[in-house]
Amino acid sequence: DDEDSDYHQESYKESYKDKRRRAHTQAEQKRRDAIKKGYNDLQAIVPTCEQQDFSISSQKLSKAIVLQKTIDYIQFLHKEKKKQEEEVSTLRKDVMALKIMKVNYEQIVKAHQDNPNEGKNQISDEVKFNVFQGIMDSLFQSFNASISVTSFQELSACVFSWIEEHCKPQTLQDIVIGVLHKVKSQLY
């Protein structure tokens, strides 16, 4: 009986070891299958992993290439997302500016509707043109006296120096005030 019980225990131990080995092998196979399925899913999802040449379709992409192409694609998607977020931000700013302009125009229309006679005392188009003409004549005279057109390079240099000298805010203000005094004296 003792021999039988030793044999039975030894047989039981071996079958326990076999069961553990088999369970480990199954778990390892399941893990490998999950990894293989993951790589296959990546190849199906990532556009750059698709096989381009059907003559080599029997050759699979290596796991390293699949991973690198996936990384590249994710980086591309991040850049695209950032660009789209910037576009959305710009569009939101544009919408806000348009809303402000709309409110301002509505206020102008309302003011005009509340005071319809206000526009009758406006300055005539002829007076506006005389003011504009006076400003432009003054600017053209200084431009004509300062600019040389012997070569493009000289023209460019002259234009920049003329702008710096004759288009300063104070200079323009003096020109506008002078023209307004002149037009005022012609009217009265």
C-alpha positions as CSV (number, residue, x, y, z in Angstrom):
1,D,0.0,0.0,0.0
2,D,2.8,2.4,0.8
3,E,4.3,1.9,-2.7
4,D,0.9,2.5,-4.3
5,S,0.4,5.8,-2.3
6,D,3.9,7.0,-3.3
7,Y,3.3,6.3,-6.9
8,H,-0.1,8.0,-6.7
9,Q,1.4,11.1,-5.1
10,E,4.2,11.3,-7.7
11,S,1.7,10.9,-10.5
12,Y,-0.4,13.6,-9.0
13,K,2.7,15.9,-8.7
14,E,3.5,15.4,-12.4
15,S,0.1,16.1,-13.5
16,Y,0.1,19.2,-11.4
17,K,3.3,20.3,-13.0
18,D,1.9,19.5,-16.4
19,K,-1.2,21.5,-15.7
20,R,0.9,24.5,-14.6
21,R,3.1,24.2,-17.7
22,R,0.1,23.9,-19.9
23,A,-1.6,26.9,-18.2
24,H,1.6,28.9,-18.6
25,T,1.9,27.9,-22.3
26,Q,-1.8,28.9,-22.9
27,A,-1.3,32.2,-21.1
28,E,1.8,32.9,-23.1
29,Q,0.1,32.0,-26.4
30,K,-2.9,34.3,-25.4
31,R,-0.4,37.2,-24.7
32,R,1.3,36.6,-28.1
33,D,-2.0,36.5,-29.9
34,A,-3.1,39.7,-28.2
35,I,0.2,41.4,-29.2
36,K,-0.2,40.1,-32.8
37,K,-3.8,41.3,-32.9
38,G,-2.6,44.7,-31.6
39,Y,0.0,45.0,-34.4
40,N,-2.6,43.9,-37.0
41,D,-5.1,46.4,-35.7
42,L,-2.4,49.2,-35.9
43,Q,-1.6,48.2,-39.5
44,A,-5.3,48.4,-40.4
45,I,-5.8,51.8,-38.6
46,V,-2.6,53.7,-39.5
47,P,-2.8,54.8,-43.2
48,T,1.0,54.7,-43.7
49,C,1.1,51.1,-42.6
50,E,-1.1,49.9,-45.5
51,Q,0.7,47.8,-48.1
52,Q,1.5,49.9,-51.1
53,D,3.0,47.3,-53.4
54,F,0.9,44.1,-53.8
55,S,3.9,42.2,-55.2
56,I,5.4,42.3,-51.7
57,S,2.2,41.8,-49.8
58,S,3.4,38.4,-48.6
59,Q,6.0,40.2,-46.6
60,K,4.6,41.8,-43.4
61,L,6.0,45.0,-42.0
62,S,8.2,44.5,-39.1
63,K,6.9,45.4,-35.6
64,A,9.5,48.1,-35.4
65,I,8.3,49.7,-38.6
66,V,4.7,49.4,-37.6
67,L,5.5,51.1,-34.3
68,Q,7.5,53.9,-36.0
69,K,4.8,54.6,-38.6
70,T,2.3,54.7,-35.8
71,I,4.3,57.2,-33.8
72,D,4.8,59.3,-37.0
73,Y,1.1,59.2,-37.7
74,I,0.2,60.2,-34.1
75,Q,2.6,63.1,-34.3
76,F,1.0,64.2,-37.6
77,L,-2.4,64.0,-36.0
78,H,-1.2,66.2,-33.1
79,K,0.1,68.8,-35.5
80,E,-3.1,68.7,-37.4
81,K,-5.1,69.1,-34.2
82,K,-3.0,72.1,-33.2
83,K,-3.5,73.7,-36.6
84,Q,-7.2,73.2,-36.3
85,E,-7.3,74.6,-32.8
86,E,-5.5,77.7,-34.0
87,E,-7.9,78.0,-36.9
88,V,-10.9,77.7,-34.5
89,S,-9.3,80.4,-32.3
90,T,-8.8,82.7,-35.2
91,L,-12.4,82.1,-36.4
92,R,-13.7,82.8,-32.9
93,K,-11.8,86.1,-32.8
94,D,-13.3,86.9,-36.3
95,V,-16.8,86.1,-35.0
96,M,-16.2,88.4,-32.0
97,A,-15.0,91.2,-34.2
98,L,-18.0,90.8,-36.5
99,K,-20.4,90.8,-33.5
100,I,-18.8,94.1,-32.3
101,M,-19.1,95.6,-35.8
102,K,-22.8,94.5,-36.0
103,V,-23.5,96.2,-32.6
104,N,-21.8,99.3,-33.8
105,Y,-23.7,99.4,-37.1
106,E,-27.0,98.8,-35.3
107,Q,-26.2,101.7,-33.0
108,I,-25.5,103.9,-36.0
109,V,-28.7,102.9,-37.7
110,K,-30.7,103.5,-34.5
111,A,-29.1,106.9,-34.0
112,H,-30.0,107.8,-37.6
113,Q,-33.5,106.6,-37.1
114,D,-33.9,108.6,-33.9
115,N,-32.5,111.7,-35.6
116,P,-33.3,111.6,-39.3
117,N,-32.6,115.4,-39.8
118,E,-29.0,115.0,-38.6
119,G,-27.7,114.0,-42.0
120,K,-29.0,117.2,-43.7
121,N,-26.3,119.4,-42.1
122,Q,-23.5,117.2,-43.4
123,I,-20.6,118.5,-45.5
124,S,-21.1,118.3,-49.2
125,D,-19.2,115.9,-51.4
126,E,-17.6,118.9,-53.1
127,V,-16.1,120.2,-49.8
128,K,-14.9,116.7,-48.9
129,F,-13.3,116.4,-52.4
130,N,-11.6,119.8,-51.9
131,V,-10.1,118.7,-48.6
132,F,-8.9,115.4,-50.1
133,Q,-7.5,117.2,-53.1
134,G,-5.6,119.7,-51.0
135,I,-4.0,117.0,-48.9
136,M,-3.0,114.9,-51.9
137,D,-1.7,117.9,-53.8
138,S,0.5,118.9,-50.8
139,L,1.8,115.3,-50.5
140,F,2.4,115.0,-54.3
141,Q,4.4,118.2,-54.4
142,S,6.8,117.1,-51.7
143,F,6.9,113.6,-53.3
144,N,7.7,115.0,-56.7
145,A,10.4,117.3,-55.4
146,S,12.1,114.4,-53.4
147,I,11.9,111.4,-55.8
148,S,14.4,110.5,-58.4
149,V,13.5,107.8,-61.0
150,T,16.8,107.1,-62.7
151,S,16.9,103.5,-61.4
152,F,14.7,101.3,-59.4
153,Q,17.2,101.1,-56.5
154,E,17.3,104.9,-56.3
155,L,13.5,105.1,-56.6
156,S,13.2,102.7,-53.7
157,A,15.6,104.6,-51.5
158,C,14.0,107.9,-52.3
159,V,10.5,106.6,-51.6
160,F,11.5,105.3,-48.2
161,S,13.3,108.4,-47.2
162,W,10.3,110.5,-48.4
163,I,7.9,108.4,-46.3
164,E,10.1,108.7,-43.2
165,E,10.4,112.5,-43.7
166,H,7.0,113.6,-45.0
167,C,4.5,111.1,-43.6
168,K,5.2,111.6,-39.9
169,P,2.1,112.0,-37.9
170,Q,3.0,115.6,-37.0
171,T,3.8,116.5,-40.6
172,L,0.5,115.0,-41.8
173,Q,-1.4,116.8,-39.1
174,D,0.1,120.1,-40.1
175,I,-0.8,119.5,-43.8
176,V,-4.4,118.6,-42.9
177,I,-4.8,121.6,-40.6
178,G,-3.5,123.9,-43.3
179,V,-5.8,122.4,-45.9
180,L,-8.8,122.7,-43.6
181,H,-8.0,126.4,-42.9
182,K,-7.7,127.0,-46.6
183,V,-11.1,125.3,-47.4
184,K,-12.7,127.1,-44.5
185,S,-11.6,130.5,-45.7
186,Q,-12.9,129.6,-49.2
187,L,-16.4,128.7,-47.8
188,Y,-16.8,131.8,-45.6
